[in-house]
Amino acid sequence: MTLKSALQDVKETTLSAVRGLLGKLFYLATLRRARGGYQHWGLEAVHGPESSDRALRTVHAEIVTAVLRMPLARLLDDLGESCQDANLAPHTYVAQLQNRFDLLLPGGVEDSHAAVHLSSVLVALSTLAQSRARATQSIS
């Protein structure tokens, strides 16, 4: 018998090991299947596929909402934290997010308002990260 709900397990165990909101968003995108649902063998083994899928979809929506509500300056800082585990430069990390864009939203790109907003945020972050990298290089 499990002591945590699938949602608690995702929030308190799975995502607590992932740095930054953008890191969590990227991670959740890796769990999405091309045709919709999510696949996480550990959660499915403990909570079953339906509960696991529902919990991941809920948390994914919460993370997207948090990203879209966060000021760009804070997202830029979050980007620096999020890309550390991937060992990528911030602008490269944003490019990877953009390459997985169809999986970044829990409802897919059919949610046009969120898709347009998230796309704009990623373009802005990419531009800011590249500017920051150029500024750092010119100072060195």
C-alpha positions in Angstrom: 0.0 0.0 0.0 1.4 3.4 -1.0 1.3 6.3 1.4 1.5 9.0 -1.2 -0.9 9.8 -4.0 0.5 9.8 -7.5 0.4 13.6 -7.5 2.2 13.8 -4.2 4.8 11.3 -5.5 5.4 13.3 -8.6 5.8 16.6 -6.8 7.7 15.4 -3.7 9.9 12.7 -5.2 10.2 12.8 -9.0 10.3 16.5 -9.6 12.2 17.5 -6.5 15.3 16.0 -8.0 15.1 18.2 -11.1 16.5 21.7 -11.0 14.5 24.8 -12.0 11.1 25.2 -13.6 12.5 25.0 -17.1 14.3 21.8 -16.1 11.0 20.4 -14.8 9.3 21.4 -18.0 11.9 19.7 -20.1 11.8 16.6 -18.0 8.0 16.4 -18.3 8.3 16.8 -22.1 10.6 13.8 -22.1 7.9 11.7 -20.4 5.2 12.7 -23.0 4.4 10.2 -25.7 3.9 11.5 -29.2 0.2 10.5 -29.2 -0.6 12.1 -25.9 -0.2 10.5 -22.5 2.9 10.1 -20.3 5.1 7.2 -19.5 7.0 6.8 -16.3 7.6 3.2 -15.4 8.2 3.8 -11.6 5.0 5.8 -11.1 3.0 3.4 -13.2 4.4 0.4 -11.2 3.4 2.0 -7.9 0.2 4.0 -8.8 -1.0 2.4 -12.1 -0.9 3.9 -15.6 -4.1 6.0 -15.2 -3.2 7.7 -11.9 0.3 8.2 -13.1 -0.8 9.8 -16.3 -3.3 12.0 -14.5 -0.7 13.2 -12.0 1.9 13.9 -14.6 -0.6 15.9 -16.7 -1.7 17.9 -13.7 1.8 18.7 -12.7 2.8 19.5 -16.3 -0.1 22.1 -16.5 1.0 23.6 -13.2 4.7 23.9 -14.4 3.6 25.5 -17.7 1.4 28.0 -15.8 4.3 28.8 -13.5 6.7 29.4 -16.4 4.2 31.6 -18.2 3.6 33.7 -15.1 7.3 34.1 -14.1 9.0 37.4 -15.1 11.6 37.0 -17.8 14.4 38.1 -15.5 13.6 35.3 -13.1 13.2 32.8 -15.9 16.7 33.8 -17.2 18.1 32.9 -13.8 16.1 29.7 -13.7 17.5 28.9 -17.2 21.0 29.1 -15.7 20.0 26.7 -12.9 18.0 24.3 -15.2 20.7 23.8 -17.8 23.4 22.8 -15.3 22.3 19.1 -15.0 22.2 18.8 -18.8 25.7 20.4 -19.0 24.6 22.7 -21.8 25.0 26.4 -22.4 21.7 28.3 -21.7 21.0 29.2 -25.3 21.6 25.5 -26.3 19.2 24.4 -23.6 16.5 26.8 -24.9 17.1 25.4 -28.4 16.5 21.9 -27.1 13.3 23.1 -25.4 12.2 24.7 -28.7 13.0 21.4 -30.6 10.6 19.6 -28.3 8.0 22.3 -28.5 5.2 20.0 -29.5 5.7 18.1 -26.2 6.1 21.1 -23.9 2.4 21.7 -23.3 0.3 19.1 -21.6 -2.5 19.6 -24.1 -0.1 19.8 -27.0 0.1 22.8 -29.3 -3.7 22.7 -29.7 -3.8 25.1 -26.7 -3.0 28.0 -29.0 -2.9 30.8 -26.5 -0.5 29.0 -24.2 1.5 27.8 -27.2 2.0 31.3 -28.6 2.9 32.6 -25.2 5.4 29.9 -24.5 6.9 30.2 -27.9 7.4 33.9 -27.3 8.9 33.3 -23.9 11.4 30.8 -25.4 12.4 33.2 -28.1 13.0 35.9 -25.6 15.0 33.6 -23.3 17.1 32.5 -26.3 17.8 36.1 -27.3 18.6 37.1 -23.7 20.8 34.0 -23.1 22.8 34.7 -26.3 23.2 38.4 -25.3 24.4 37.4 -21.9 26.9 34.9 -23.4 28.3 37.6 -25.8 28.5 40.1 -22.9 30.4 37.6 -20.8 32.8 36.8 -23.7 33.6 40.4 -24.3 34.4 41.0 -20.6 36.8 38.0 -20.5 
